[in-house]
Amino acid sequence: MQMIHVFLTARTPPCLSPPDAGRFAPAAPALADIPAMVTSCARQDDALQHVAAHRQDTDFALTLFVSSDRLADAERAAMAICRRAVALCPALGQYSIRSAEAGFVAAYYE
């Protein structure tokens, strides 16, 4: 099992200046709804086990648990799932993927 963090960043519509962006930007999806949205975009071969979402100001951090022996395979699966979610879920369409990386477990290296 691999733990992958994917960070979603809110996009500001290019036609809006930063002071106006907050007034006209679509509402952020409810935090509790995001795991189900992401999970609905997973395929069986992605081996997704669980999703947790955390708000970071206007952005989101997703934690995906992917059943894989290889970290690189889990990272690819997590990116593919999140790309589909951003493309297919209207509530997530206002976000872009900033990064996807494995969680660091310090105790493993001590």
N, C-alpha and C positions, 0 to 999 in steps of 0.2 A: 504494500500500500504506500502510495506517495502522496504527500501533501503539497499542492501547488497553489501559490497565491497569484491571482490575476487582478490587476488594477484597472478600473474603468474610470475615465476622465470625461467630465461633461464637456460637450462641445458648445462654444458660443456661436450662434448663427453669424456668419460673416457680415450680414447687412446691419447688424446691431452694434452700436458702440458699447463698451463695457458698462457705462451707467444705465443704459436701457436694457441690457441683456437680461437682468433679473426680472424686469417687469413683464417681458414678453416671452421668456423661455418657457417651454412646456414644464409642467410639474414633474418633479422627480418621482419615480415609482416608489411605492411603499416598500420599505426595507423587508418586511415579512414576505412580500410577494416575489422577490428576486430569486431565491433558491428554486422555487417551482418553475419560474420562467427558464432559468438556465438548465435545470434538469429536463425540462420538456424538449430541449434541443439536443440532448445527448442521444447517441446511437448505442446499440448494444456493444459494438466493438470498441467504443470509447472506454468502457469499463468504469464508468463513473459510479461512485458509491454514495457520496454525500456532498452537499454544497452548503456553505454558510456565507452570509453577506454581512458586511460591516460598513457603516457610513463613515466617510472621511470628508467633512465639510460638504461640498456638492458632489463629491466623487464617491466611488464604492470600491472596497477591497473584497474580493471573493476568495474564499478558500475552498478549493476542490480537492476531494480525496478520490484518487484514481487507483484502481487495483492494477498495478503493473510492477514487474521486477526491475524494469529499467526506467531510470529517472527521465531520460530523454524522450522515451515513448509517452510517459505520463504528461510531460510538458507539452508535447505535440497534441495529445488528446485534449488537454485543458484548453489550449489555444483554439483548437478546432471547435470545441463546444461553445466557447465564448464568442467566437466569430459568428457562428450560426445564431446565437442568442441576440447579438447586437443587430444582425441583419434581419432576423425574423420576428422579433418581439418589438412591437411599436414603442412600448414604454422604455426599451433599452436603446432604441435607435438614435437617441440624442447623445450617446456615449461612444467613446472610442477606447480601444484597448491600449493602455500605456505600456504595460509589461506583463510578463508571466514568468514566474520563477519559483523554484523550490523553496520551501520553508527551511530555515536554518535551525538545526537542533544542536545547540552548543554542547549538551551533555554527551553526545556521540563522539565529539572530538576531544573531550577532556580525559 
